[in-house]
Amino acid sequence: MKISYAKLQKKYSGMYVLSDKPDGKVVAASRNLGKAFKEAEKKGYKLPVVQYVEPEGTIAIYEVKISLRK
């Protein structure tokens, strides 16, 4: 079953989500990546797919640094 990114954002906003395969079942989720991996290993998943879900409604601000050299 494919889970949409919008549904992930509602439930797991600002967390690392580990799943059994890309767009697969969520195995573990935590704000701490290490805790999420430990939780997944307890369930028997040795190498889950990792995805960070951005917090819902966040605006990204980028800083651009330009240097001119002669």
mmCIF file of the N, C-alpha and C atoms, coordinates in Angstrom:
data_MODEL
# 
_entry.id   MODEL 
# 
loop_
_atom_site.group_PDB 
_atom_site.id 
_atom_site.type_symbol 
_atom_site.label_atom_id 
_atom_site.label_alt_id 
_atom_site.label_comp_id 
_atom_site.label_asym_id 
_atom_site.label_entity_id 
_atom_site.label_seq_id 
_atom_site.pdbx_PDB_ins_code 
_atom_site.Cartn_x 
_atom_site.Cartn_y 
_atom_site.Cartn_z 
_atom_site.occupancy 
_atom_site.B_iso_or_equiv 
_atom_site.pdbx_formal_charge 
_atom_site.auth_seq_id 
_atom_site.auth_comp_id 
_atom_site.auth_asym_id 
_atom_site.auth_atom_id 
_atom_site.pdbx_PDB_model_num 
ATOM 1   N N  . MET A 1 1  ? 0.841  -1.187 0.000  1.00 0.00 ? 1  MET A N  1 
ATOM 2   C CA . MET A 1 1  ? 0.000  0.000  0.000  1.00 0.00 ? 1  MET A CA 1 
ATOM 3   C C  . MET A 1 1  ? 0.880  1.242  0.000  1.00 0.00 ? 1  MET A C  1 
ATOM 4   N N  . LYS A 1 2  ? 0.665  2.110  -0.955 1.00 0.00 ? 2  LYS A N  1 
ATOM 5   C CA . LYS A 1 2  ? 1.458  3.326  -1.059 1.00 0.00 ? 2  LYS A CA 1 
ATOM 6   C C  . LYS A 1 2  ? 0.878  4.401  -0.139 1.00 0.00 ? 2  LYS A C  1 
ATOM 7   N N  . ILE A 1 3  ? 1.746  5.026  0.662  1.00 0.00 ? 3  ILE A N  1 
ATOM 8   C CA . ILE A 1 3  ? 1.335  6.075  1.580  1.00 0.00 ? 3  ILE A CA 1 
ATOM 9   C C  . ILE A 1 3  ? 1.763  7.412  0.984  1.00 0.00 ? 3  ILE A C  1 
ATOM 10  N N  . SER A 1 4  ? 0.826  8.352  0.899  1.00 0.00 ? 4  SER A N  1 
ATOM 11  C CA . SER A 1 4  ? 1.150  9.653  0.317  1.00 0.00 ? 4  SER A CA 1 
ATOM 12  C C  . SER A 1 4  ? 1.979  10.477 1.297  1.00 0.00 ? 4  SER A C  1 
ATOM 13  N N  . TYR A 1 5  ? 2.753  11.401 0.743  1.00 0.00 ? 5  TYR A N  1 
ATOM 14  C CA . TYR A 1 5  ? 3.606  12.261 1.572  1.00 0.00 ? 5  TYR A CA 1 
ATOM 15  C C  . TYR A 1 5  ? 2.754  13.154 2.466  1.00 0.00 ? 5  TYR A C  1 
ATOM 16  N N  . ALA A 1 6  ? 1.579  13.574 1.988  1.00 0.00 ? 6  ALA A N  1 
ATOM 17  C CA . ALA A 1 6  ? 0.686  14.427 2.786  1.00 0.00 ? 6  ALA A CA 1 
ATOM 18  C C  . ALA A 1 6  ? 0.210  13.696 4.039  1.00 0.00 ? 6  ALA A C  1 
ATOM 19  N N  . LYS A 1 7  ? -0.099 12.400 3.903  1.00 0.00 ? 7  LYS A N  1 
ATOM 20  C CA . LYS A 1 7  ? -0.527 11.607 5.067  1.00 0.00 ? 7  LYS A CA 1 
ATOM 21  C C  . LYS A 1 7  ? 0.626  11.429 6.046  1.00 0.00 ? 7  LYS A C  1 
ATOM 22  N N  . LEU A 1 8  ? 1.832  11.217 5.515  1.00 0.00 ? 8  LEU A N  1 
ATOM 23  C CA . LEU A 1 8  ? 3.005  11.102 6.383  1.00 0.00 ? 8  LEU A CA 1 
ATOM 24  C C  . LEU A 1 8  ? 3.233  12.401 7.138  1.00 0.00 ? 8  LEU A C  1 
ATOM 25  N N  . GLN A 1 9  ? 3.046  13.533 6.459  1.00 0.00 ? 9  GLN A N  1 
ATOM 26  C CA . GLN A 1 9  ? 3.255  14.830 7.095  1.00 0.00 ? 9  GLN A CA 1 
ATOM 27  C C  . GLN A 1 9  ? 2.275  15.072 8.229  1.00 0.00 ? 9  GLN A C  1 
ATOM 28  N N  . LYS A 1 10 ? 1.043  14.637 8.072  1.00 0.00 ? 10 LYS A N  1 
ATOM 29  C CA . LYS A 1 10 ? 0.045  14.834 9.128  1.00 0.00 ? 10 LYS A CA 1 
ATOM 30  C C  . LYS A 1 10 ? 0.382  14.020 10.368 1.00 0.00 ? 10 LYS A C  1 
ATOM 31  N N  . LYS A 1 11 ? 0.826  12.782 10.171 1.00 0.00 ? 11 LYS A N  1 
ATOM 32  C CA . LYS A 1 11 ? 1.057  11.884 11.306 1.00 0.00 ? 11 LYS A CA 1 
ATOM 33  C C  . LYS A 1 11 ? 2.477  11.955 11.855 1.00 0.00 ? 11 LYS A C  1 
ATOM 34  N N  . TYR A 1 12 ? 3.473  12.108 10.980 1.00 0.00 ? 12 TYR A N  1 
ATOM 35  C CA . TYR A 1 12 ? 4.879  12.043 11.387 1.00 0.00 ? 12 TYR A CA 1 
ATOM 36  C C  . TYR A 1 12 ? 5.632  13.337 11.083 1.00 0.00 ? 12 TYR A C  1 
ATOM 37  N N  . SER A 1 13 ? 5.027  14.466 11.298 1.00 0.00 ? 13 SER A N  1 
ATOM 38  C CA . SER A 1 13 ? 5.621  15.763 10.986 1.00 0.00 ? 13 SER A CA 1 
ATOM 39  C C  . SER A 1 13 ? 6.919  15.994 11.768 1.00 0.00 ? 13 SER A C  1 
ATOM 40  N N  . GLY A 1 14 ? 8.015  16.283 11.051 1.00 0.00 ? 14 GLY A N  1 
ATOM 41  C CA . GLY A 1 14 ? 9.301  16.560 11.680 1.00 0.00 ? 14 GLY A CA 1 
ATOM 42  C C  . GLY A 1 14 ? 10.008 15.337 12.232 1.00 0.00 ? 14 GLY A C  1 
ATOM 43  N N  . MET A 1 15 ? 9.702  14.156 11.707 1.00 0.00 ? 15 MET A N  1 
ATOM 44  C CA . MET A 1 15 ? 10.292 12.912 12.222 1.00 0.00 ? 15 MET A CA 1 
ATOM 45  C C  . MET A 1 15 ? 11.004 12.141 11.111 1.00 0.00 ? 15 MET A C  1 
ATOM 46  N N  . TYR A 1 16 ? 11.881 11.237 11.540 1.00 0.00 ? 16 TYR A N  1 
ATOM 47  C CA . TYR A 1 16 ? 12.487 10.271 10.626 1.00 0.00 ? 16 TYR A CA 1 
ATOM 48  C C  . TYR A 1 16 ? 11.534 9.088  10.554 1.00 0.00 ? 16 TYR A C  1 
ATOM 49  N N  . VAL A 1 17 ? 11.148 8.718  9.343  1.00 0.00 ? 17 VAL A N  1 
ATOM 50  C CA . VAL A 1 17 ? 10.225 7.609  9.142  1.00 0.00 ? 17 VAL A CA 1 
ATOM 51  C C  . VAL A 1 17 ? 10.979 6.483  8.454  1.00 0.00 ? 17 VAL A C  1 
ATOM 52  N N  . LEU A 1 18 ? 10.965 5.300  9.054  1.00 0.00 ? 18 LEU A N  1 
ATOM 53  C CA . LEU A 1 18 ? 11.613 4.125  8.484  1.00 0.00 ? 18 LEU A CA 1 
ATOM 54  C C  . LEU A 1 18 ? 10.530 3.186  7.979  1.00 0.00 ? 18 LEU A C  1 
ATOM 55  N N  . SER A 1 19 ? 10.683 2.734  6.730  1.00 0.00 ? 19 SER A N  1 
ATOM 56  C CA . SER A 1 19 ? 9.706  1.828  6.147  1.00 0.00 ? 19 SER A CA 1 
ATOM 57  C C  . SER A 1 19 ? 10.399 0.599  5.586  1.00 0.00 ? 19 SER A C  1 
ATOM 58  N N  . ASP A 1 20 ? 9.611  -0.457 5.360  1.00 0.00 ? 20 ASP A N  1 
ATOM 59  C CA . ASP A 1 20 ? 10.178 -1.716 4.887  1.00 0.00 ? 20 ASP A CA 1 
ATOM 60  C C  . ASP A 1 20 ? 10.679 -1.624 3.450  1.00 0.00 ? 20 ASP A C  1 
ATOM 61  N N  . LYS A 1 21 ? 10.065 -0.780 2.632  1.00 0.00 ? 21 LYS A N  1 
ATOM 62  C CA . LYS A 1 21 ? 10.500 -0.555 1.248  1.00 0.00 ? 21 LYS A CA 1 
ATOM 63  C C  . LYS A 1 21 ? 10.052 0.849  0.845  1.00 0.00 ? 21 LYS A C  1 
ATOM 64  N N  . PRO A 1 22 ? 10.577 1.402  -0.254 1.00 0.00 ? 22 PRO A N  1 
ATOM 65  C CA . PRO A 1 22 ? 10.142 2.743  -0.661 1.00 0.00 ? 22 PRO A CA 1 
ATOM 66  C C  . PRO A 1 22 ? 8.623  2.794  -0.839 1.00 0.00 ? 22 PRO A C  1 
ATOM 67  N N  . ASP A 1 23 ? 7.991  3.786  -0.249 1.00 0.00 ? 23 ASP A N  1 
ATOM 68  C CA . ASP A 1 23 ? 6.529  3.941  -0.269 1.00 0.00 ? 23 ASP A CA 1 
ATOM 69  C C  . ASP A 1 23 ? 5.815  2.731  0.329  1.00 0.00 ? 23 ASP A C  1 
ATOM 70  N N  . GLY A 1 24 ? 6.465  2.063  1.275  1.00 0.00 ? 24 GLY A N  1 
ATOM 71  C CA . GLY A 1 24 ? 5.875  0.888  1.898  1.00 0.00 ? 24 GLY A CA 1 
ATOM 72  C C  . GLY A 1 24 ? 5.342  1.156  3.287  1.00 0.00 ? 24 GLY A C  1 
ATOM 73  N N  . LYS A 1 25 ? 5.172  0.070  4.036  1.00 0.00 ? 25 LYS A N  1 
ATOM 74  C CA . LYS A 1 25 ? 4.624  0.138  5.388  1.00 0.00 ? 25 LYS A CA 1 
ATOM 75  C C  . LYS A 1 25 ? 5.612  0.808  6.335  1.00 0.00 ? 25 LYS A C  1 
ATOM 76  N N  . VAL A 1 26 ? 5.110  1.716  7.190  1.00 0.00 ? 26 VAL A N  1 
ATOM 77  C CA . VAL A 1 26 ? 5.951  2.395  8.169  1.00 0.00 ? 26 VAL A CA 1 
ATOM 78  C C  . VAL A 1 26 ? 6.305  1.406  9.275  1.00 0.00 ? 26 VAL A C  1 
ATOM 79  N N  . VAL A 1 27 ? 7.603  1.236  9.505  1.00 0.00 ? 27 VAL A N  1 
ATOM 80  C CA . VAL A 1 27 ? 8.099  0.299  10.505 1.00 0.00 ? 27 VAL A CA 1 
ATOM 81  C C  . VAL A 1 27 ? 8.366  1.009  11.823 1.00 0.00 ? 27 VAL A C  1 
ATOM 82  N N  . ALA A 1 28 ? 8.965  2.208  11.754 1.00 0.00 ? 28 ALA A N  1 
ATOM 83  C CA . ALA A 1 28 ? 9.298  2.976  12.955 1.00 0.00 ? 28 ALA A CA 1 
ATOM 84  C C  . ALA A 1 28 ? 9.360  4.455  12.596 1.00 0.00 ? 28 ALA A C  1 
ATOM 85  N N  . ALA A 1 29 ? 9.126  5.299  13.618 1.00 0.00 ? 29 ALA A N  1 
ATOM 86  C CA . ALA A 1 29 ? 9.219  6.744  13.415 1.00 0.00 ? 29 ALA A CA 1 
ATOM 87  C C  . ALA A 1 29 ? 9.658  7.395  14.712 1.00 0.00 ? 29 ALA A C  1 
ATOM 88  N N  . SER A 1 30 ? 10.582 8.349  14.603 1.00 0.00 ? 30 SER A N  1 
ATOM 89  C CA . SER A 1 30 ? 11.072 9.058  15.779 1.00 0.00 ? 30 SER A CA 1 
ATOM 90  C C  . SER A 1 30 ? 11.777 10.332 15.337 1.00 0.00 ? 30 SER A C  1 
ATOM 91  N N  . ARG A 1 31 ? 11.874 11.289 16.248 1.00 0.00 ? 31 ARG A N  1 
ATOM 92  C CA . ARG A 1 31 ? 12.636 12.511 15.958 1.00 0.00 ? 31 ARG A CA 1 
ATOM 93  C C  . ARG A 1 31 ? 14.133 12.218 16.049 1.00 0.00 ? 31 ARG A C  1 
ATOM 94  N N  . ASN A 1 32 ? 14.496 11.145 16.733 1.00 0.00 ? 32 ASN A N  1 
ATOM 95  C CA . ASN A 1 32 ? 15.882 10.719 16.887 1.00 0.00 ? 32 ASN A CA 1 
ATOM 96  C C  . ASN A 1 32 ? 16.109 9.528  15.957 1.00 0.00 ? 32 ASN A C  1 
ATOM 97  N N  . LEU A 1 33 ? 17.026 9.673  15.005 1.00 0.00 ? 33 LEU A N  1 
ATOM 98  C CA . LEU A 1 33 ? 17.258 8.620  14.015 1.00 0.00 ? 33 LEU A CA 1 
ATOM 99  C C  . LEU A 1 33 ? 17.752 7.330  14.655 1.00 0.00 ? 33 LEU A C  1 
ATOM 100 N N  . GLY A 1 34 ? 18.609 7.432  15.672 1.00 0.00 ? 34 GLY A N  1 
ATOM 101 C CA . GLY A 1 34 ? 19.120 6.245  16.355 1.00 0.00 ? 34 GLY A CA 1 
ATOM 102 C C  . GLY A 1 34 ? 18.016 5.439  17.016 1.00 0.00 ? 34 GLY A C  1 
ATOM 103 N N  . LYS A 1 35 ? 17.088 6.125  17.672 1.00 0.00 ? 35 LYS A N  1 
ATOM 104 C CA . LYS A 1 35 ? 15.960 5.447  18.323 1.00 0.00 ? 35 LYS A CA 1 
ATOM 105 C C  . LYS A 1 35 ? 15.070 4.757  17.297 1.00 0.00 ? 35 LYS A C  1 
ATOM 106 N N  . ALA A 1 36 ? 14.871 5.416  16.157 1.00 0.00 ? 36 ALA A N  1 
ATOM 107 C CA . ALA A 1 36 ? 14.044 4.831  15.104 1.00 0.00 ? 36 ALA A CA 1 
ATOM 108 C C  . ALA A 1 36 ? 14.680 3.548  14.570 1.00 0.00 ? 36 ALA A C  1 
ATOM 109 N N  . PHE A 1 37 ? 16.015 3.542  14.381 1.00 0.00 ? 37 PHE A N  1 
ATOM 110 C CA . PHE A 1 37 ? 16.697 2.336  13.908 1.00 0.00 ? 37 PHE A CA 1 
ATOM 111 C C  . PHE A 1 37 ? 16.608 1.209  14.934 1.00 0.00 ? 37 PHE A C  1 
ATOM 112 N N  . LYS A 1 38 ? 16.759 1.534  16.226 1.00 0.00 ? 38 LYS A N  1 
ATOM 113 C CA . LYS A 1 38 ? 16.656 0.507  17.267 1.00 0.00 ? 38 LYS A CA 1 
ATOM 114 C C  . LYS A 1 38 ? 15.262 -0.106 17.288 1.00 0.00 ? 38 LYS A C  1 
ATOM 115 N N  . GLU A 1 39 ? 14.245 0.736  17.122 1.00 0.00 ? 39 GLU A N  1 
ATOM 116 C CA . GLU A 1 39 ? 12.865 0.260  17.100 1.00 0.00 ? 39 GLU A CA 1 
ATOM 117 C C  . GLU A 1 39 ? 12.625 -0.662 15.902 1.00 0.00 ? 39 GLU A C  1 
ATOM 118 N N  . ALA A 1 40 ? 13.188 -0.302 14.743 1.00 0.00 ? 40 ALA A N  1 
ATOM 119 C CA . ALA A 1 40 ? 13.041 -1.122 13.541 1.00 0.00 ? 40 ALA A CA 1 
ATOM 120 C C  . ALA A 1 40 ? 13.774 -2.452 13.690 1.00 0.00 ? 40 ALA A C  1 
ATOM 121 N N  . GLU A 1 41 ? 14.962 -2.439 14.316 1.00 0.00 ? 41 GLU A N  1 
ATOM 122 C CA . GLU A 1 41 ? 15.717 -3.678 14.523 1.00 0.00 ? 41 GLU A CA 1 
ATOM 123 C C  . GLU A 1 41 ? 14.976 -4.629 15.452 1.00 0.00 ? 41 GLU A C  1 
ATOM 124 N N  . LYS A 1 42 ? 14.294 -4.089 16.465 1.00 0.00 ? 42 LYS A N  1 
ATOM 125 C CA . LYS A 1 42 ? 13.504 -4.930 17.370 1.00 0.00 ? 42 LYS A CA 1 
ATOM 126 C C  . LYS A 1 42 ? 12.392 -5.653 16.618 1.00 0.00 ? 42 LYS A C  1 
ATOM 127 N N  . LYS A 1 43 ? 11.877 -5.007 15.571 1.00 0.00 ? 43 LYS A N  1 
ATOM 128 C CA . LYS A 1 43 ? 10.808 -5.599 14.768 1.00 0.00 ? 43 LYS A CA 1 
ATOM 129 C C  . LYS A 1 43 ? 11.347 -6.516 13.677 1.00 0.00 ? 43 LYS A C  1 
ATOM 130 N N  . GLY A 1 44 ? 12.686 -6.621 13.563 1.00 0.00 ? 44 GLY A N  1 
ATOM 131 C CA . GLY A 1 44 ? 13.292 -7.540 12.610 1.00 0.00 ? 44 GLY A CA 1 
ATOM 132 C C  . GLY A 1 44 ? 13.695 -6.931 11.278 1.00 0.00 ? 44 GLY A C  1 
ATOM 133 N N  . TYR A 1 45 ? 13.670 -5.629 11.158 1.00 0.00 ? 45 TYR A N  1 
ATOM 134 C CA . TYR A 1 45 ? 14.074 -4.964 9.917  1.00 0.00 ? 45 TYR A CA 1 
ATOM 135 C C  . TYR A 1 45 ? 15.500 -4.459 10.075 1.00 0.00 ? 45 TYR A C  1 
ATOM 136 N N  . LYS A 1 46 ? 16.436 -5.086 9.376  1.00 0.00 ? 46 LYS A N  1 
ATOM 137 C CA . LYS A 1 46 ? 17.854 -4.744 9.514  1.00 0.00 ? 46 LYS A CA 1 
ATOM 138 C C  . LYS A 1 46 ? 18.247 -3.514 8.699  1.00 0.00 ? 46 LYS A C  1 
ATOM 139 N N  . LEU A 1 47 ? 17.666 -3.337 7.516  1.00 0.00 ? 47 LEU A N  1 
ATOM 140 C CA . LEU A 1 47 ? 18.039 -2.229 6.638  1.00 0.00 ? 47 LEU A CA 1 
ATOM 141 C C  . LEU A 1 47 ? 16.782 -1.559 6.059  1.00 0.00 ? 47 LEU A C  1 
ATOM 142 N N  . PRO A 1 48 ? 16.073 -0.778 6.887  1.00 0.00 ? 48 PRO A N  1 
ATOM 143 C CA . PRO A 1 48 ? 14.857 -0.117 6.396  1.00 0.00 ? 48 PRO A CA 1 
ATOM 144 C C  . PRO A 1 48 ? 15.167 1.125  5.558  1.00 0.00 ? 48 PRO A C  1 
ATOM 145 N N  . VAL A 1 49 ? 14.188 1.582  4.833  1.00 0.00 ? 49 VAL A N  1 
ATOM 146 C CA . VAL A 1 49 ? 14.304 2.801  4.029  1.00 0.00 ? 49 VAL A CA 1 
ATOM 147 C C  . VAL A 1 49 ? 14.058 3.989  4.952  1.00 0.00 ? 49 VAL A C  1 
ATOM 148 N N  . VAL A 1 50 ? 14.952 4.994  4.908  1.00 0.00 ? 50 VAL A N  1 
ATOM 149 C CA . VAL A 1 50 ? 14.851 6.158  5.792  1.00 0.00 ? 50 VAL A CA 1 
ATOM 150 C C  . VAL A 1 50 ? 14.362 7.368  5.008  1.00 0.00 ? 50 VAL A C  1 
ATOM 151 N N  . GLN A 1 51 ? 13.422 8.087  5.601  1.00 0.00 ? 51 GLN A N  1 
ATOM 152 C CA . GLN A 1 51 ? 12.896 9.303  4.981  1.00 0.00 ? 51 GLN A CA 1 
ATOM 153 C C  . GLN A 1 51 ? 12.633 10.320 6.084  1.00 0.00 ? 51 GLN A C  1 
ATOM 154 N N  . TYR A 1 52 ? 13.120 11.546 5.903  1.00 0.00 ? 52 TYR A N  1 
ATOM 155 C CA . TYR A 1 52 ? 12.821 12.607 6.865  1.00 0.00 ? 52 TYR A CA 1 
ATOM 156 C C  . TYR A 1 52 ? 11.596 13.362 6.366  1.00 0.00 ? 52 TYR A C  1 
ATOM 157 N N  . VAL A 1 53 ? 10.582 13.465 7.204  1.00 0.00 ? 53 VAL A N  1 
ATOM 158 C CA . VAL A 1 53 ? 9.346  14.155 6.836  1.00 0.00 ? 53 VAL A CA 1 
ATOM 159 C C  . VAL A 1 53 ? 9.412  15.577 7.379  1.00 0.00 ? 53 VAL A C  1 
ATOM 160 N N  . GLU A 1 54 ? 9.420  16.535 6.475  1.00 0.00 ? 54 GLU A N  1 
ATOM 161 C CA . GLU A 1 54 ? 9.479  17.950 6.870  1.00 0.00 ? 54 GLU A CA 1 
ATOM 162 C C  . GLU A 1 54 ? 8.235  18.318 7.673  1.00 0.00 ? 54 GLU A C  1 
ATOM 163 N N  . PRO A 1 55 ? 8.380  19.206 8.659  1.00 0.00 ? 55 PRO A N  1 
ATOM 164 C CA . PRO A 1 55 ? 7.204  19.666 9.402  1.00 0.00 ? 55 PRO A CA 1 
ATOM 165 C C  . PRO A 1 55 ? 6.193  20.328 8.470  1.00 0.00 ? 55 PRO A C  1 
ATOM 166 N N  . GLU A 1 56 ? 4.928  20.082 8.728  1.00 0.00 ? 56 GLU A N  1 
ATOM 167 C CA . GLU A 1 56 ? 3.859  20.613 7.886  1.00 0.00 ? 56 GLU A CA 1 
ATOM 168 C C  . GLU A 1 56 ? 3.797  22.134 7.980  1.00 0.00 ? 56 GLU A C  1 
ATOM 169 N N  . GLY A 1 57 ? 3.708  22.794 6.842  1.00 0.00 ? 57 GLY A N  1 
ATOM 170 C CA . GLY A 1 57 ? 3.581  24.240 6.811  1.00 0.00 ? 57 GLY A CA 1 
ATOM 171 C C  . GLY A 1 57 ? 4.886  24.989 7.009  1.00 0.00 ? 57 GLY A C  1 
ATOM 172 N N  . THR A 1 58 ? 6.022  24.325 6.793  1.00 0.00 ? 58 THR A N  1 
ATOM 173 C CA . THR A 1 58 ? 7.316  24.965 6.982  1.00 0.00 ? 58 THR A CA 1 
ATOM 174 C C  . THR A 1 58 ? 7.737  25.696 5.710  1.00 0.00 ? 58 THR A C  1 
ATOM 175 N N  . ILE A 1 59 ? 8.331  26.842 5.903  1.00 0.00 ? 59 ILE A N  1 
ATOM 176 C CA . ILE A 1 59 ? 8.868  27.598 4.774  1.00 0.00 ? 59 ILE A CA 1 
ATOM 177 C C  . ILE A 1 59 ? 10.388 27.510 4.852  1.00 0.00 ? 59 ILE A C  1 
ATOM 178 N N  . ALA A 1 60 ? 10.997 27.091 3.772  1.00 0.00 ? 60 ALA A N  1 
ATOM 179 C CA . ALA A 1 60 ? 12.453 26.963 3.745  1.00 0.00 ? 60 ALA A CA 1 
ATOM 180 C C  . ALA A 1 60 ? 13.078 28.291 3.342  1.00 0.00 ? 60 ALA A C  1 
ATOM 181 N N  . ILE A 1 61 ? 14.069 28.706 4.098  1.00 0.00 ? 61 ILE A N  1 
ATOM 182 C CA . ILE A 1 61 ? 14.802 29.931 3.793  1.00 0.00 ? 61 ILE A CA 1 
ATOM 183 C C  . ILE A 1 61 ? 16.249 29.536 3.526  1.00 0.00 ? 61 ILE A C  1 
ATOM 184 N N  . TYR A 1 62 ? 16.738 29.906 2.365  1.00 0.00 ? 62 TYR A N  1 
ATOM 185 C CA . TYR A 1 62 ? 18.091 29.547 1.982  1.00 0.00 ? 62 TYR A CA 1 
ATOM 186 C C  . TYR A 1 62 ? 18.978 30.787 1.986  1.00 0.00 ? 62 TYR A C  1 
ATOM 187 N N  . GLU A 1 63 ? 20.203 30.601 2.434  1.00 0.00 ? 63 GLU A N  1 
ATOM 188 C CA . GLU A 1 63 ? 21.172 31.690 2.421  1.00 0.00 ? 63 GLU A CA 1 
ATOM 189 C C  . GLU A 1 63 ? 22.162 31.405 1.306  1.00 0.00 ? 63 GLU A C  1 
ATOM 190 N N  . VAL A 1 64 ? 22.357 32.376 0.443  1.00 0.00 ? 64 VAL A N  1 
ATOM 191 C CA . VAL A 1 64 ? 23.266 32.210 -0.684 1.00 0.00 ? 64 VAL A CA 1 
ATOM 192 C C  . VAL A 1 64 ? 24.462 33.124 -0.469 1.00 0.00 ? 64 VAL A C  1 
ATOM 193 N N  . LYS A 1 65 ? 25.643 32.534 -0.548 1.00 0.00 ? 65 LYS A N  1 
ATOM 194 C CA . LYS A 1 65 ? 26.868 33.309 -0.371 1.00 0.00 ? 65 LYS A CA 1 
ATOM 195 C C  . LYS A 1 65 ? 27.618 33.306 -1.701 1.00 0.00 ? 65 LYS A C  1 
ATOM 196 N N  . ILE A 1 66 ? 27.906 34.488 -2.197 1.00 0.00 ? 66 ILE A N  1 
ATOM 197 C CA . ILE A 1 66 ? 28.602 34.625 -3.471 1.00 0.00 ? 66 ILE A CA 1 
ATOM 198 C C  . ILE A 1 66 ? 29.934 35.320 -3.221 1.00 0.00 ? 66 ILE A C  1 
ATOM 199 N N  . SER A 1 67 ? 30.982 34.750 -3.758 1.00 0.00 ? 67 SER A N  1 
ATOM 200 C CA . SER A 1 67 ? 32.291 35.400 -3.634 1.00 0.00 ? 67 SER A CA 1 
ATOM 201 C C  . SER A 1 67 ? 32.852 35.638 -5.033 1.00 0.00 ? 67 SER A C  1 
ATOM 202 N N  . LEU A 1 68 ? 33.350 36.827 -5.246 1.00 0.00 ? 68 LEU A N  1 
ATOM 203 C CA . LEU A 1 68 ? 33.946 37.181 -6.531 1.00 0.00 ? 68 LEU A CA 1 
ATOM 204 C C  . LEU A 1 68 ? 35.455 37.264 -6.360 1.00 0.00 ? 68 LEU A C  1 
ATOM 205 N N  . ARG A 1 69 ? 36.172 36.524 -7.171 1.00 0.00 ? 69 ARG A N  1 
ATOM 206 C CA . ARG A 1 69 ? 37.638 36.520 -7.088 1.00 0.00 ? 69 ARG A CA 1 
ATOM 207 C C  . ARG A 1 69 ? 38.215 37.020 -8.396 1.00 0.00 ? 69 ARG A C  1 
ATOM 208 N N  . LYS A 1 70 ? 39.348 37.732 -8.293 1.00 0.00 ? 70 LYS A N  1 
ATOM 209 C CA . LYS A 1 70 ? 40.034 38.216 -9.497 1.00 0.00 ? 70 LYS A CA 1 
ATOM 210 C C  . LYS A 1 70 ? 41.319 37.471 -9.694 1.00 0.00 ? 70 LYS A C  1 
# 
